[in-house]
């Protein structure tokens, strides 16, 4: 098929590369705000596993062409993968490019726009045989290529049988193991995407609430998590307490769901509470640090392991580390920070700050003379540290585990002080 991809989001880059890799002729036009000259050097693009090499391979094959303006030739599919605040650009594109075609086509709305916006895009087409379908972006940063090419599901919002068949054919190469399309009306698909994000956020925030309760009752929240997850009605997914979630897509989609509810006149006290809990949890390691030293924090030193909002990405958008850093620096704390991938993004914000030191290579170097080590992002390189070396390097061997990846009893048995999210060492086992 002939496909036009429009946008500078991760979903646009993955779609352009993946569709061309299976034989479609793809013209990819990034949004003018982030043209290819800037996009090709973006850290998130370069660090997304395998993506840049797939884009390069598509360009070498001739099946992927990068353009500065949208192609005006007749095509079969227009794939829109734009940021939520680029709705005007989507409407202008659809009114100008696809509507000028006389041949049948399908507009695929892969953007997170307000519920009902796919219908609005179709209304701008104006030709028989031209339809718009909703195909919400379900990619996971850090494994975007895998989630596109080996998807667990596609939410396909379409009320047109010919458009449905066209999209199925477009993605047939990624749908061989089983039929992973969930066909539904367009508005339902748009709302289902937001509802999924809202449910995941609710599970995380509920576990964080329980972790706080467990702390106050002197209960290890790990026992509670295992008991809940063993119930087949609940399961274990997204039941891990931590120091807050972030990320550009997750946070934006939550706000989009809140906007949808507000616009409908149905305010959600539950969603507001979920968001409030998450913002409070971003400060939880700071509060544990404060309590341990009874508020005497000026000139103390902290090591932070992990800055990215999750392992496998360079992004720090709405990441817990930003809230944590601001709280520590406001108290006059010196911070040394390591992350395998996200330090360039963090440097853009804090490189000139006299109390922030970046440790690029050795994560142990961040711990020299530290009064506490805060684990913020659970990169695999942090899971099994040399505890003897840490106790020798640190001024105070206080481990504040924001992701509960360490064994509290084992850490304490090595002579360090452990505090997790709803977890602490059992004195009887040390």
N, C-alpha and C positions, 0 to 999 in steps of 0.2 A: 504494500500500500504506500501511497504518498502521504506523508504526515508532516504537519507543521507543529513544532513545539514552541510555546511562547512563555518566557519567564526566566528568572534567575534564581529560583529556589532550588534546594536540594532535589525536590521532586522533579523539577524540569530537567536537571542534569542527568539524573538516573533514567528518566523516561527516554530522553534523547539517545543516550548511550545504549540502553537495553533494547529499545525497539530497532535501532540500526543493527545491533548485533545479531538479530534473527532474520535480517533480510529486508526490512522495511526501508524505504528511502526517506530519510528524515532531514528536514531543515529546521535548525534550532536557532531561534532569535531570542537572546536574553533581553530582559527589560532594559530600557535605556538608562535607568538609574544605576544599574550594575552591568555594564557591557562586558563582553568577553575579555577585553584587555585587562579589566580589573578582576573579573571572576576567576580567570585561570590561575591567578596568584593567591586566591583566597585560601586561608589556612584550612577551613573546614572542607574545602574541595580536595585539597592536596592530601589531607589526612584521612579522608573517608576511604576505607580499604578497597583498593582495586578500581575506584571510580575513574580517576584521571587516566589510567592506562586504558580503560575501556573507551573513554572519549577519544583518546589519541588513535586507538585501533579503528574506531568508526570513521574518523577523518581520513586515515590512510586508505581505508577500503573504498572511500568515495560514497558510502551509504549515509554518512553523517556530514552535513554541511553547516558551518556556522555563518550566520548572516547578521548584519547590523539592522536590517529592516525586514519585516515579515514578507515572505514570498507570496506573490500575487498570482502564481499559477494555480490552476485547478488542482485541488488535493482531495484526499478521501477523509482525512481526520485532522481537525484542529485541536491540539492538546494544550489546555490552559493550566499552567502551574505557577500561579502568582501569589504574592503575599496578601494577607487579609486586607491591608489598607490600599490595595491596587485594584479595587473593584472598578473604578472609573476607567482604568487602562484596559481591563477586560471588556467592558462595554464598548469602548471606542474601537477596540480590535475587532470585535464581532460585528459591529455595525459597518466597519470599513472593509475588512478583508473577506470573511466568509460570505457575507451578504452579497458581495459582488459576483460570486460564483453562480453559474447557471446549472451546474451539475450537482447531483446529490452529495451530501456530506454530513458528517457528525461532528459536533463540537463536544469535546470531553472536558468537563469542568473538574479538574483535579485540584482546585484551590479550596481553601477553607473560607468561604464567603457566607453571609447570612442565609439561613434556611429560606428557600424559595428563590434564590438568586439564579439557579440554573434555568428555571422557567423564564425569568426575566431575560436571560441571554438568548433563549430560543425565540422570544418575541421580537428580538432585533434582527433575526435572520430574514424572515419575510419571503422565503421561497419554498415551494412544495418540495418535499423530499429532504429538507434540511432540518436536523433535530439537534437538541442539546441534551446530554445525559450527565448525571452526577456520578463521579467515580472518586470518592474522597481519598485523600492522601493518607495511606496507612504505613508509611515508611518508618523505620526505626533508625535514628542516627547511630553511626558506628557499625551498622550492618545493613545499610540501605540497599546495596546491590543484591544482597541475599534476599531481603524481604520483598523486592520487586520481582526478581527472577524465580524465586521459590516461595510464592506467597501462601499464607495459611488461608486467606480469604480475600475476595474483592467485594466491597459493597457497591453494587451497580444500581443506580437509580435511573430507571428508564420506563416510559410508558409507550414506547414505539418499538414494535417487533423488529423492524428493519434496522433501526439504530442498535438495538440489543445484539442482533446477529453481527453487525459490523464491528462492534467492540469485542465481542467474543472472538471473532476472527483475528482482530488486531493483536490480542493477547493469547492466542491459542498456544504459542510455543511455551508459555509459562503456566499452562493449565492442563498438563498431561497426566499427572498422577491421579487426580480426581477433580470433579467439577467444583471449583472453589468460589464460583460466583453466587452471591446472595442477591437475587433480583427483587427489587422493591420499587415503589414510587420514588421520584426524585427527592421530594421533601423528606421522606422517611430516611433515605440514605444520608442526606446532609445532617439530619438530627441524630441518626444512629452513631455517626462518627463522633459527634460532640458528646453524646451520652456515654460512649465507651470511655472517653477521656475522663469524664466526670465521675464514673464509677471507679476507675482505677485510682484517681486522686482521693476519693472518699475512703477506699480501703486503706491507702497509705496513711491518711490523716487519722483514721480511726485507730490504727495500730499505734500511731504516735501518741494518741490520747491514752491508750491503754498502757503504754510504756511509762508515761508520767504517773499514772495511777499505781502501777506496779512498784515504781520507785518509792512512792509514799507509803506503800503497804509492806515494803521489804520483801517483795516477791520478784523472782527472776522472770522477766517477760518472755524468755525463751520457752519456758514450760507452757505459758498461756498460748503462745503462737503455735506450738506443736499440737496442743489440744484443739485449738480452733481449726487448724489446717487438716487434721485427721477427719473432721466432719465432712462427709462427701458433699454436703450442701454448700460448703465454704471453699475448701481447697487451700493450697499454699501460695498461689500466685499473688504477688503484691501484698503480702502480709508481713513484710519486713520493716520494723520501725527504723527510723534514721533521723538525720539532722536536716531533713527537708528536701523537697524535690525542686528542680528547675528545668531549664531547657527552653529554647525558643518556641518549638512547636507545642509542647505540652502546656506551657503557660499561656500561650496565645489562644489555644483551643479552649482552655478553661474560661478565659475572659470572653471568648466568643460565645460560649454557652451562657455565661452570665448576661451578656448583652441580649441574646435571644430571649431569655426569660424576662428581662427588664422590658424589652420592646413589646412582649406579649401581655404585659401587665401582671405577670405571675412571678413576683419576686421569690427567690429561693433562699430561705434562711439556712438551709442545709449547705448549699454551695458556698455561701458567704462564710459559714463557720469552717468549712474545709479549707478555704483560702486563708482564713485567719490562723488556723492551727499551723498551716505550713509556714507562714511567715514567722510565727513564734518559734517553731522548731529550728529555724535557721540560726537562732541565737542560743540554742540549748547548750552547745559546747562552751560558749562564752560564759553562760550562767554557772556551769559546773566548775569552770576555771575560777570564776569570781568567788564561789562558795568555798572552794578548797583553800584559797588564800585570803579569805575573809575580806575581800574587796581591796586588798593591798596589791595592786597590779602595776603601778608605775615603775618603769624601767625593767620589768620582768621580760623574759624571753620565751617565745613560743615557736615551736616547729609545726608546720602544717604540711601534711602529705595529701596531695590531691586538690585540684582547683576546678577541673572540668565538671559540668553538671552531672555527668555519668561517665563510667569508663568507656574508652573507645572513641572519644570525640575530643576535638580541640575547643569546643564551645563553652563559654562561661555565662551565657545569657541567663539571667535570673538564678544563677548558681548560688547555693548556700554560702560558698566561700566569700562572696562579696559582702553579705551582711555580717559575717563573722569578722572579716578584716576590718571593716569600718568600726565595729564595736571595740575590737582590740586596740586599734590605733587611737581611738578617742580616749583610751585610758593610758596612753603612753607606753604601750607594750611594743617591744621589738619583735618582728615576725620574720622568720626564714621559711621559705615555701618551695616545695618541689612538686612538679607534675610532669609525667612523661611527655605530654603533648600540648597542654594548654597554657604554658608560661608566656608564649608570644602574645596571646590575647590579654593576659593579665598585666603584662608589661605596659601595654598601651594605657592602662589606667593608673598604675602605681610605680612606674619605673623611677620617677623623680622623688618618690617619698623617702625621706631619710631613714625611716624605721622599717623599711621592707627590703629584704635581701632575697634574691632569686638563686636557687641552687639547681643548675641545669642538669648536671650529670649524676652526682652522688646524693641520694636522698638521706643518707646518714649524716652528711655534712650539715643539713638543716638542723640537726639535733644537738650540735655542739653547744654546751652550756645552757640548754633549754630547760625551762621550768615546767614545761608540759609539751607533749606531742599530741596534736589533734589530727585524727584520721578523718578526712572529709569525703574523699572519693575512693572507692574500693578497687583501685587498679590492682591487677594480680601481683605486680612486683612488691606490693606491701603486705601480702597475706602471711608470709613466714619470715619475719625479720630476725636478725641476730639479737636476741634479747640481752645477752651478756654485753654486747657492744653498745646497745642503747643505754643500759644502766651505767656503763662507764662514761659515756658521752654526756649524759644529761645531768644538769645540776639538781633537778628534782625529778625522779623517775615516774612522772604522772602520765598515764596513757588515757586519753579521752577518745574513745572509739565511737565515731559518729555513724558507723555502719554496722556495728556489732559483728565484725569479721574475726575478731580474736577470741580465744578461749579465756574467759575471765580467771578461772582457777589456775590455768597454766601460767598466765602472765604474772599473777600474784605469786605463784610458787618460785618464779625467777627473781623475786625481790622487787618488782615494780608495783605501782599503785594503779589499779584498773577501774575506770568508770565508763560504762557504755550507755546506750539508750534503753533504760529499763533493766540494765544488767550490771552486776557487780560480783566480785569474787565471794564465794562462800567460805567464811573463816574455817569451817570444819574440814574443808578440802585442801587447805593451803598448808 
